[in-house]
Amino acid sequence: MIKLIGLVPLFPLIGFLINGFFGKKISKGLSGIIASVSILASFILSVLIFMELNHSENKSHIVNLFSWINSDTLIIPFELLVDPLSSLFLLIITGIGFLIHIYSIGYMSHDEGFARFFTYLNLFVFFMLLLVLGNNYLIMFVGWEGVGLCSYLLIGFWFKNTAYNNAARKAFVMNRIGDLGFLLGIILVFVTFGSISYNEVFAKAGTVPTHVITCIALLLFVGAMGKSAQLPLYTWLPDAMAGPTPVSALIHAATMVTAGIYMIVRSNVFYSISEVASETVAIVGVITALFAATIGLFQNDIKKILAYSTVSQLGLMFLGLGVGAYSSSVFHVTTHAFFKALLFLGAGSVIHAMGGEQDIRKMGGLSSKIKITFITMLIGTIAISGIPPFSGFFSKDEILAHAYEHSPVLWFFGQVASMLTAFYMFRLLFLTFYGKFRGTHDQEHHLHESPPSMTFPLIVLAIFSVLGGLLGLPEFWHMPNWMANNLETVILRKDPSTMPHETEWMLMGIAVLAAIATIYFAYIVYMQKKTLPLKEGDKMPGFQKLVYNKFYVDEFYNAVITKPLDVLSVAFHKFFDIQIIDGIVNGVGSAVKGIGSGIRLLQQGNIGFYVISMVIGIVFIMLLTFLI
Amino acid sequence: MLTALLILFPLLAGLLVFFVKGNAARNLALGFSIIEFGLALVAFCMFKHNPDACMLTFDHAWVKSLGIHFSVGIDGMALLMIMLTTFLVPLIILSSFKNDYNNPNNFYGLILLMQMALVGVFTANDGFLFYVFWELALIPIYFICLLWGGEDRGRITFKFFVYTLFGSLFMLVGLIYLYNHTNVDGLKSWAVQDLYNAGRALTETQQSAVFWMIFIAFAIKMPVFPLHTWQPDTYVTAPTQGTMLLSGIMLKMGTFGVIKWLLPVVPLGLEKWGGTAIALSVVGIVYASIIAISQKDFKRLIAYSSIAHVGLISAGILSANQQGIQGAIMQMLEHGVNVVGLFFIADILFRHTGTREMDKLGGIRGMNGNFAVLFLIILLGSVALPLTNGFVGEFLLINGVYQFSATMAAFAGLTVILGAVYMLRAYQKIMLGDRNDSNVAFGSLAGTDKIVLSIICVVVVAFGVYPKPLNDVAEEAVKMIMLNLK
């Protein structure tokens, strides 16, 4: 089965080609089915491969497809790698991908770009699979930029809207900033190791000076910051919510944005060697987690709240990576994929019911109208808030426990970010589903539960959001931590925790109590006091205004980078290029012309003058020959 | 023999086309150029079979007293350049089918003559012959731009002509200087290997002088910053097919020239001044990319983007390592195809809407989805997305430059970001959003337009996914070149 790994990305590619070439000619139903079935086929094969790998002695299989780019010592084959890490990601991508394809059949049913949507979605899955399956950094880069392209296409899916187009472009360009770092990192890997294939590189990592490893690790991390929306390259992700909601769920929550995590876990050998790099990862992660969670507090767009939450959760994962808890971060990637996809799809169902409305100030009291959506979203909210025994609790707790071991300061800020998360998530839940309906009459009439194609994925994801924690039960409970054991061959095993069990229990207790207290606080504010967020144009207190406006980061980037670049462009063009450089060229031209007309006057037909000139010339040449 | 035929055939074909009246001229020209491509394919197969096949070389004494030979041959790099030339010329001719040019016989005849000179440049193994072809190539394109160009063509074309001629004269002086230092059993020689030997025997100061004299000619042709100011005006004013010839193929004369007629000749000169030349190239990348951002005319934007791309090629070549030069060769092929595609898109836009001003366009995607997809694919090739042809070259190039200097590579790599900035901005303005008043109806594409764009798109994807057939040739060719550099 493992030999057939090439088929896993091939199925979505075929789906892409069919829908791309014939999408307009076939019916919507057929095009949705083709797209979904192609992912389902990949999923089934992924499951089979996953099981075979589990039973196999050999935990790492390389399948060579063809030779891609060769240049003397630089040899880059198109090779796929099946190991516990990539096979786990295969399941997440194809499993959740399939559910979201099903959901999209319902969600996009009225859209005229239906087939185009599935074309892009299939292409995305293809590139995402390449990203995790590649056996060298360049194949990862292929997938990396490929998913970026699909993200661009899907954010700007409704291409008549200028704001959406801008958001799409911003996402692509910001990702490319990261990609340049990644690309230079890959080149440095090649220059250092003479290869970019994982097994060859990691085997030699110990023989290279640490500062080189640090450079590599930091350059790669720049790529991760772009793709996984970390400070300072995160601002594209909230804007990316312009895309259709299933896209937000699949690309901007469950899969693509976790590519940065995958990359660092894959390269964990480097980060274990370089303390500078791993500290950087941890610090950037925790700052991002806190920063984005703060912004999430005052947002009113249901998708934007979830977007900031994603940025914040990704920050937590990077915190985990930075403190060496690689398998915990992969664990959190997994549970997060369940509950965040669930939350986004739930939000999509809400938006669907509200006839396109995304502002939670205009919702309220939806719990009785759209029951399935409500219950599943409630489960997702509990899971992300870290209440046991829901999945988010276990994965987040693992990361925070490792952070504490590394540095209580990191733990503290991570813990605060988690509390903020619990607060704004329940704020979202209360404002959306409880209280009085605050929308228009038309909207109220229109309210309806979504079709089964949309509720089915919600239910499945809700089940996984509850049970996902079983994948990684705490070791100090003397339970098998399947996640850590499974990834053992890919990740350098950390020394077993030296923390006393009492500390672990204490941390866990604090986390749970803090979450409950925060939720209770949100309950008082939004349920008992029935506080409503301020309307547009209301006066806000200073700090709230600052947060509401997202700390003006976009405005700052605009003023410091975008605008100056435009000015520079015009200045280079109008002044430097046309006036100075071309001015000199034209000046030389005119001068030559002038000299030409001057010299022309010498040719006036005076034979005597010609003879004298000739003699002087000959003498001069003879002198030269003697001298040289 | 085959090599000589590849030069002779377009010459005869071109002369014949001059005497044909009306549209038959263009059909005939298309037919001839396809036959030429067929000949090139034969050469490709022969080369793959046996790189030293005697059919591929041709040597005949021309001016015995001066040691000038009509000596042509095909090595790996020449082969790839010929493939590029003979592949693009039919496409360029086909792309003109919807433009009605006056005196088509002259127009298409000149294109074929141009092709003759280009193949000559790429195959010449004799310094003098190289120079002759080099200058010959200038004449047809001069007339194409002068006679069929746009506004202000007289002044702009004259400047272009004088500027490049000016550079070429430096090269001539450099070549004569080398020739005077050759010594083959007491005789002087123009043979390429003899010129190499002569150059390497020079002192560092002499080599430096020769380096700059020859480099200036090539740098103007490419063009490299700050010798580029003839280029945007010329590209914009020239008729589309002229721009395609200039940017798709003729530009490669410069980059090709550096690899074959400069690097192996003056190793010490390169060592001393290569860094400076790389720095200029890299400055050009960033400079031209930034200028491209604020361009309003799409054709001018492509012109500046071409300066940026060629800057990277130049930097890669001058870093003089396997990856850099191989990347350059690959990028020469890829850039040739992609830039022709982009200029063609500018032409199609102009034909349908009467403008290339991006602010006046918009919403075309909603009116013609197929065109939008084809445009997007070519654009992605141009911004070097992996699995498009542009990526292979760009990755190797940045890699090559990195081995010379990491800082230079980081600056050169800015093209990755800036390319996305100006290209996506252009795409959005032209294609996305709501339709603008000026392009009320953007109908479907003409058949020939579809064919040309589709062929280019297939190449963009096919050689991005599987570059091996070309890349293998390039790899071997560069290995040979590297032997000459050591």
HADDOCK unambig.tbl for C-alpha pairs under 7 A between the chains (distance, minus, plus):
assign (segid A and resid 68 and name CA) (segid B and resid 466 and name CA) 6.26 0.50 0.50
assign (segid A and resid 68 and name CA) (segid B and resid 467 and name CA) 6.81 0.50 0.50
assign (segid A and resid 68 and name CA) (segid B and resid 468 and name CA) 6.43 0.50 0.50
assign (segid A and resid 69 and name CA) (segid B and resid 468 and name CA) 6.86 0.50 0.50
assign (segid A and resid 71 and name CA) (segid B and resid 322 and name CA) 6.89 0.50 0.50
assign (segid A and resid 71 and name CA) (segid B and resid 323 and name CA) 6.07 0.50 0.50
assign (segid A and resid 71 and name CA) (segid B and resid 475 and name CA) 5.79 0.50 0.50
assign (segid A and resid 72 and name CA) (segid B and resid 322 and name CA) 6.95 0.50 0.50
assign (segid A and resid 72 and name CA) (segid B and resid 475 and name CA) 6.96 0.50 0.50
assign (segid A and resid 142 and name CA) (segid B and resid 386 and name CA) 5.13 0.50 0.50
assign (segid A and resid 142 and name CA) (segid B and resid 387 and name CA) 6.92 0.50 0.50
assign (segid A and resid 145 and name CA) (segid B and resid 385 and name CA) 6.77 0.50 0.50
assign (segid A and resid 145 and name CA) (segid B and resid 386 and name CA) 6.85 0.50 0.50
assign (segid A and resid 159 and name CA) (segid B and resid 432 and name CA) 5.63 0.50 0.50
assign (segid A and resid 159 and name CA) (segid B and resid 433 and name CA) 5.76 0.50 0.50
assign (segid A and resid 160 and name CA) (segid B and resid 432 and name CA) 6.06 0.50 0.50
assign (segid A and resid 160 and name CA) (segid B and resid 433 and name CA) 3.91 0.50 0.50
assign (segid A and resid 160 and name CA) (segid B and resid 434 and name CA) 5.11 0.50 0.50
assign (segid A and resid 161 and name CA) (segid B and resid 433 and name CA) 5.60 0.50 0.50
assign (segid A and resid 162 and name CA) (segid B and resid 433 and name CA) 5.48 0.50 0.50
assign (segid A and resid 169 and name CA) (segid B and resid 424 and name CA) 6.58 0.50 0.50
assign (segid A and resid 173 and name CA) (segid B and resid 417 and name CA) 6.32 0.50 0.50
assign (segid A and resid 173 and name CA) (segid B and resid 420 and name CA) 6.14 0.50 0.50
assign (segid A and resid 173 and name CA) (segid B and resid 421 and name CA) 6.26 0.50 0.50
assign (segid A and resid 176 and name CA) (segid B and resid 416 and name CA) 6.80 0.50 0.50
assign (segid A and resid 176 and name CA) (segid B and resid 417 and name CA) 5.48 0.50 0.50
assign (segid A and resid 177 and name CA) (segid B and resid 417 and name CA) 5.84 0.50 0.50
assign (segid A and resid 180 and name CA) (segid B and resid 413 and name CA) 6.55 0.50 0.50
assign (segid A and resid 180 and name CA) (segid B and resid 416 and name CA) 6.55 0.50 0.50
assign (segid A and resid 187 and name CA) (segid B and resid 399 and name CA) 5.81 0.50 0.50
assign (segid A and resid 566 and name CA) (segid B and resid 294 and name CA) 6.47 0.50 0.50
assign (segid A and resid 569 and name CA) (segid B and resid 290 and name CA) 5.11 0.50 0.50
assign (segid A and resid 569 and name CA) (segid B and resid 291 and name CA) 4.54 0.50 0.50
assign (segid A and resid 569 and name CA) (segid B and resid 293 and name CA) 6.34 0.50 0.50
assign (segid A and resid 569 and name CA) (segid B and resid 294 and name CA) 5.75 0.50 0.50
assign (segid A and resid 570 and name CA) (segid B and resid 291 and name CA) 6.71 0.50 0.50
assign (segid A and resid 570 and name CA) (segid B and resid 294 and name CA) 6.10 0.50 0.50
assign (segid A and resid 572 and name CA) (segid B and resid 291 and name CA) 6.18 0.50 0.50
assign (segid A and resid 573 and name CA) (segid B and resid 291 and name CA) 5.56 0.50 0.50
assign (segid A and resid 581 and name CA) (segid B and resid 226 and name CA) 6.93 0.50 0.50
assign (segid A and resid 582 and name CA) (segid B and resid 229 and name CA) 5.66 0.50 0.50
